Amino acid sequence: MDPSLLPLMLLLISNIHPGQSEDKPKLTVKPQSSVFTGDTVTLSCDVGQSTGTIIWYKDFQTTGTGDQTKTLGNVNVSNGGEYACAVRGETTQSHGVMLTVRERPKPAVRVQPDGRVFRGETVNLTCDIQKTDVSSWIYSWNKDDSVIHVSQSQEYRISSVNESHTGQYSCTGRETGGSRYSHTSDKVTLTLSGSLVPTFSGALIIGVISGLSGAFLLIFLLVLLFCCKRNKGGGSPSPSTDHQLPNISQTSEHQRKNGQTPACSNAVIEPSCVTYVNVDLKSMEEMRKKKKENKGKESSDTVYSKLKI
């Protein structure tokens, strides 16, 4: 080495100072690189000891200049993209960071049984959240706008439901180990329809009582009608009446021969017929008396004949 070049080399070395080399900026995203619409995102550009103005890039296009921190509030899907930063006047740029913005999901609450709920039943509430890139959720259950249950299970079970469980229920999902959360579901109202074994309503009871009353009344009327018919048919007729019944047909036959219309037949005996029979019986009694008188006369004649002989 030429000794004459040594002073020049020492001069060049003395002009090199530590920290003069360019440091590559480092970009970070908080709370995370995947967010939901409505979240707030903070971009931080760490440039070390550099005090220059920061230039911000999105999808390789300059979006503006500013401080080392850039805040995106109430983000929407259009805010998603690849971000980077650099110091003005320096050629080194940070690595790009992808920001993903998805629609915030809204859960839906399902109730089982989905129809009428009776006192004493077991009710299952399920918080359904549409599929996203969230691997697992922590579910918060609200009743009348107050948190009542938090767990990693999407189901909330109410055993032996009663009046104290009635109200409006909703749920919210929060990302396990993350900062994202879902919307709050629409409220579902839980009401009771009665006991587990339904009781008869007042209208049904009145209907049953009315039906039974009508049935008893009908039975009573039938029994009364049967008794009346039995009484009209009469018990055992008197001996004199039984003895004279054949005379009724004889009298009717006698009336037909004389051109008269018989009052009634043997088959049907109505009140008017009974009156006629009574009259007929009186006539028969008179005829019987006359026969006895005639027999008496015949007997006296016979004796007279014997005496005459």
BELSULCOR-V990501 format. One record per residue. N is the residue number from 0. RES is the residue in one letter. PHI is phi as a letter, one per 30 degrees, with the letter a starting at -180 (* if undefined). Layout:
BEGIN
n: {N	N}
res: {RES	RES}
phi: {PHI	PHI}
END
This chain:
BEGIN
n: {0	1	2	3	4	5	6	7	8	9	10	11	12	13	14	15	16	17	18	19	20	21	22	23	24	25	26	27	28	29	30	31	32	33	34	35	36	37	38	39	40	41	42	43	44	45	46	47	48	49	50	51	52	53	54	55	56	57	58	59	60	61	62	63	64	65	66	67	68	69	70	71	72	73	74	75	76	77	78	79	80	81	82	83	84	85	86	87	88	89	90	91	92	93	94	95	96	97	98	99	100	101	102	103	104	105	106	107	108	109	110	111	112	113	114	115	116	117	118	119	120	121	122	123	124	125	126	127	128	129	130	131	132	133	134	135	136	137	138	139	140	141	142	143	144	145	146	147	148	149	150	151	152	153	154	155	156	157	158	159	160	161	162	163	164	165	166	167	168	169	170	171	172	173	174	175	176	177	178	179	180	181	182	183	184	185	186	187	188	189	190	191	192	193	194	195	196	197	198	199	200	201	202	203	204	205	206	207	208	209	210	211	212	213	214	215	216	217	218	219	220	221	222	223	224	225	226	227	228	229	230	231	232	233	234	235	236	237	238	239	240	241	242	243	244	245	246	247	248	249	250	251	252	253	254	255	256	257	258	259	260	261	262	263	264	265	266	267	268	269	270	271	272	273	274	275	276	277	278	279	280	281	282	283	284	285	286	287	288	289	290	291	292	293	294	295	296	297	298	299	300	301	302	303	304	305	306	307	308}
res: {M	D	P	S	L	L	P	L	M	L	L	L	I	S	N	I	H	P	G	Q	S	E	D	K	P	K	L	T	V	K	P	Q	S	S	V	F	T	G	D	T	V	T	L	S	C	D	V	G	Q	S	T	G	T	I	I	W	Y	K	D	F	Q	T	T	G	T	G	D	Q	T	K	T	L	G	N	V	N	V	S	N	G	G	E	Y	A	C	A	V	R	G	E	T	T	Q	S	H	G	V	M	L	T	V	R	E	R	P	K	P	A	V	R	V	Q	P	D	G	R	V	F	R	G	E	T	V	N	L	T	C	D	I	Q	K	T	D	V	S	S	W	I	Y	S	W	N	K	D	D	S	V	I	H	V	S	Q	S	Q	E	Y	R	I	S	S	V	N	E	S	H	T	G	Q	Y	S	C	T	G	R	E	T	G	G	S	R	Y	S	H	T	S	D	K	V	T	L	T	L	S	G	S	L	V	P	T	F	S	G	A	L	I	I	G	V	I	S	G	L	S	G	A	F	L	L	I	F	L	L	V	L	L	F	C	C	K	R	N	K	G	G	G	S	P	S	P	S	T	D	H	Q	L	P	N	I	S	Q	T	S	E	H	Q	R	K	N	G	Q	T	P	A	C	S	N	A	V	I	E	P	S	C	V	T	Y	V	N	V	D	L	K	S	M	E	E	M	R	K	K	K	K	E	N	K	G	K	E	S	S	D	T	V	Y	S	K	L	K	I}
phi: {*	d	d	d	d	d	d	d	d	d	d	d	d	d	d	c	c	d	i	d	d	d	c	d	d	b	c	b	b	b	d	a	d	c	b	c	e	j	d	c	c	c	c	b	c	c	c	i	d	d	c	d	d	c	c	c	b	b	h	i	c	d	c	k	b	l	d	d	b	b	c	c	c	h	d	b	d	d	d	d	l	c	c	a	b	a	c	d	i	c	d	d	c	d	d	d	b	d	c	c	c	c	d	d	d	b	d	b	c	c	c	b	d	d	c	d	c	c	e	j	d	c	c	c	c	b	c	c	c	d	d	b	d	d	d	a	b	c	c	c	c	c	b	h	i	b	d	c	a	b	a	d	c	d	c	b	c	c	c	h	d	b	d	d	c	d	l	c	c	a	b	b	c	b	d	d	i	b	c	d	b	c	d	d	d	d	d	c	c	c	b	c	c	k	d	d	c	e	c	d	d	d	d	d	d	d	d	d	d	d	d	d	d	d	d	d	d	d	d	d	d	d	d	d	d	d	d	d	d	d	d	d	d	i	d	d	d	d	e	d	d	d	d	c	e	d	d	d	d	d	d	d	d	d	d	d	d	d	i	c	c	d	d	a	c	d	d	b	c	c	e	d	d	d	d	d	d	d	d	d	d	d	d	d	d	d	d	d	d	d	d	d	d	d	d	d	d	d	d	d	d	d	d	d	d	d	d	d	d}
END
